[in-house]
C-alpha cells in the first residue's frame, strides 16, 4: 500500500513531491484539478497508476488520460 513516499503513487509524486510524471501538460492539468478541489474525484475517477509509464503503462494511453483530465477539469470549473 502506498504511504506517500516518492515513487509510491503518481498523484503524490506530482502534488506533494513536485515530480514530473506525465509531462508538463498533464501534470499541470492534475495540479489544476487539485487547485479546483477535485483531488478526491480525480483519485476516484482516474486510476493514474494505469497511465504511469513507471508502472508499465503504454505512453500512447496519454491521449486518453489527457481527455479524462480535461473533462474532469472542465466539470469542476463549471461547478
ABEGO torsion letter per residue (X at the ends): XBAGBBGABAAAAAAAAGBBAAEAAAAAAAAAAAAAGAAAAAAAABBAAAABAAAGBBAAAAAAAAAAAAAAAAAAAAX
